[in-house]
Amino acid sequence: KDYIVKDGDVIHFRFNV
């Protein structure tokens, strides 16, 4: 499952397997 976390102007792509 992958989801996107928005931190201000930075978008983090997190991959949870």
C-alpha positions in Angstrom: 0.0 0.0 0.0 1.4 3.3 -1.0 0.2 6.7 0.1 1.2 10.3 -0.2 2.0 12.6 2.8 2.0 16.3 2.2 4.3 18.3 4.4 4.0 21.9 3.6 5.3 22.3 0.1 7.0 18.9 0.2 5.2 15.8 -0.9 6.5 12.5 0.6 5.8 9.3 -1.2 5.7 6.5 1.4 5.6 2.8 0.5 4.2 0.4 3.1 4.6 -3.2 2.2 
